[in-house]
Amino acid sequence: MQGEVIEKLLYRDPATSETVMKEEDVPFYKKQKRLIFGSNGIIDPTQIESYMAIGGYSALAQSFE
């Protein structure tokens, strides 16, 4: 919230009661590789230009060639 961490919303490891701040440090996600939503968190989902900047819709454009 406005750059502040809200402690009560953080993931807490049930085995160790340790609070985890980053998604990639959550044991469930640690060994996974993002394929489908790999750009999630990098682009602004409200700006189509942001998606196009990473090659979004390039397959669509190629289909018209």
Sequence and secondary structure as in RCSB ss.txt:
>XXXX:A:sequence
MQGEVIEKLLYRDPATSETVMKEEDVPFYKKQKRLIFGSNGIIDPTQIESYMAIGGYSALAQSFE
>XXXX:A:secstr
 TT   GGGSEE TTT  EE SGGGSHHHHT   STTTTTTTS TT HHHHHHTTTTHHHHHHT 
